[in-house]
């Protein structure tokens, strides 16, 4: 775990919890990138609900980054 993670209270989380948060953040970030790469035509015509998923992913990524700033620095294995 990085020093920043420890300073921000992540030291109270188990390594499994930090790993789960980190993996969820990475998955959501990747999903967000994929949704953003789709054209507006795809979003509007073929799968309009994907736009809602894109917004949900973006918002969840932001919430995780706000709650766990160590994600922006990176998490090292102990």
N, C-alpha and C positions, 0 to 999 in steps of 0.2 A: 504494500500500500504506500502511496506517495506521502511525502511529508505534508503536503497541502491537504490531502484527504484526512490525515490524522488531526491536523489543526482544526479542520472544519467539523470535527465530531464523528468522522467515519470510523474512528478507532473504536467506537462503541458498537459498531456493526460487526457481525461475524464475517469472515472471509467469504463464506457462502452467500451472505446477503449482499456484500459488495459485488461479488461475481454476478449474482442475479440482476442487480440494478444495472450493472455495466452491460451485460448481455441484452437486456431489454432495451437499453438506450441505443446500443449498436443496431439492433434489429429495427427499431423504429426509425433511426436515422437513415438506414439503408432503404427502408420502405418509402420514406419521405422522398429520398432522391429519385427512386424509381417512379413514383407518382408524378413528381415535378418534371420528369423527362417525357411524359406523355403529352401529346399535343392537345390543344383545347378541343379540337374536333373529336378526338377519342373520348375525352371527358364529357363533352356535351352530347354526343350522338350515341355512342356505343354503351358507355357505362357511366351515366351521370352520378351514380352513388360513389364512384371512385373519388370524385372531388371531395366528398365528405370524409372519406378515409384519409385523403391527403391532408386535409385540415386537422383531423384528429391526430394523425402522426406528428405533424408540425407542432401542435399544441402540447402533446405529450413529451416530445423531445425537449421543448422549452421548459415545461414543468420539472422534468427530471434534472435538467441543467441548473435550474434555479434552486432546487432542493438539494442537489448533490454537485456543487461546483467542481469537485475533484474529477468529475467525468471529463471536463474540458482540459484538464491537465493530463489525464491518463492515470490508470491504475496499474501498479506493478504487483506482480505476485510476491508474496512474502517468502 
